[in-house]
Amino acid sequence: MKPADQVLKEFSITEKSNILSSNLGQYTFEVFTDADRISVKHAVEKTFNVSVTRVNILNRKGKRKSDRRRRGKFGQKSSIKKAIVSLKDGDTIEIV
């Protein structure tokens, strides 16, 4: 099993993730590309001392954009992998 710092990159703070966390008890994390559901579950449970009930994983492919500094040649934005973690009722993660 991998350590938590090799699974979780950062906590995602967006408008949608704030609504999910306040209403449904779901928290969004950006994870490394080789992370799977089980490793994300263990990393969140160990880091925040909560009980995880479900993990959903999303792969967002990077967009192709034209680069003005390279005279219109195309470049690629980076792809990311996100995990939406559902917690047991009553458990919360405090973000400061």
C-alpha positions in Angstrom: 0.0 0.0 0.0 1.3 3.4 -1.0 1.7 6.3 1.5 -1.0 9.0 1.5 1.4 11.6 0.0 1.9 9.4 -3.1 -1.8 9.1 -3.6 -3.4 12.5 -2.8 -2.1 15.6 -4.6 -4.4 18.4 -3.3 -7.8 19.2 -2.1 -10.0 20.7 -4.8 -11.9 23.8 -3.7 -14.4 24.9 -6.4 -18.0 26.0 -6.3 -19.3 22.5 -7.1 -17.1 20.8 -4.5 -18.3 23.3 -1.8 -21.9 22.4 -2.6 -21.1 18.6 -2.5 -19.3 18.9 0.8 -21.9 21.0 2.5 -25.0 19.1 1.3 -24.0 15.6 0.6 -20.8 15.0 2.6 -18.7 14.4 -0.5 -15.2 15.8 -0.8 -13.1 16.2 -4.0 -9.4 15.5 -4.3 -6.9 15.7 -7.1 -5.0 12.4 -7.1 -2.0 10.9 -9.0 -2.7 9.1 -12.2 -1.7 5.7 -10.9 -4.1 5.9 -7.9 -7.1 3.5 -7.7 -10.2 3.5 -5.5 -8.8 1.4 -2.7 -5.6 3.4 -2.3 -7.6 6.7 -2.3 -9.9 5.3 0.3 -7.0 4.2 2.6 -5.2 7.5 2.1 -8.2 9.6 3.1 -9.1 7.4 6.0 -5.5 7.5 7.3 -5.0 11.2 6.7 -8.2 12.7 8.1 -9.4 9.9 10.5 -12.8 9.5 8.8 -14.8 6.5 7.4 -15.1 6.5 3.6 -18.2 4.8 2.2 -17.7 5.4 -1.6 -15.0 6.6 -4.0 -15.7 7.8 -7.5 -12.8 8.5 -9.9 -12.8 10.8 -12.9 -10.2 11.2 -15.6 -10.2 14.6 -17.3 -8.3 14.7 -20.5 -6.2 17.9 -21.1 -7.5 20.2 -23.8 -5.6 21.0 -27.0 -4.9 24.8 -27.2 -3.0 27.0 -29.7 0.1 28.6 -28.2 0.5 32.3 -29.1 4.2 32.3 -28.1 4.9 29.5 -30.6 3.1 31.2 -33.5 -0.2 29.2 -33.3 1.3 25.8 -32.9 -0.8 23.5 -30.8 0.1 22.4 -27.3 -1.6 20.2 -24.7 -2.9 21.2 -21.3 -2.2 18.6 -18.6 -4.7 15.8 -17.9 -5.8 15.3 -14.3 -7.4 12.6 -12.2 -10.0 13.5 -9.6 -11.6 11.5 -6.8 -14.9 12.3 -5.2 -15.0 10.7 -1.7 -18.3 10.1 0.2 -18.0 10.0 3.9 -20.1 8.2 6.6 -22.9 10.4 8.1 -21.6 12.6 10.8 -17.9 12.6 9.5 -16.5 15.8 8.1 -13.2 17.1 6.9 -12.2 20.5 8.2 -10.5 22.7 5.6 -8.8 25.9 6.7 
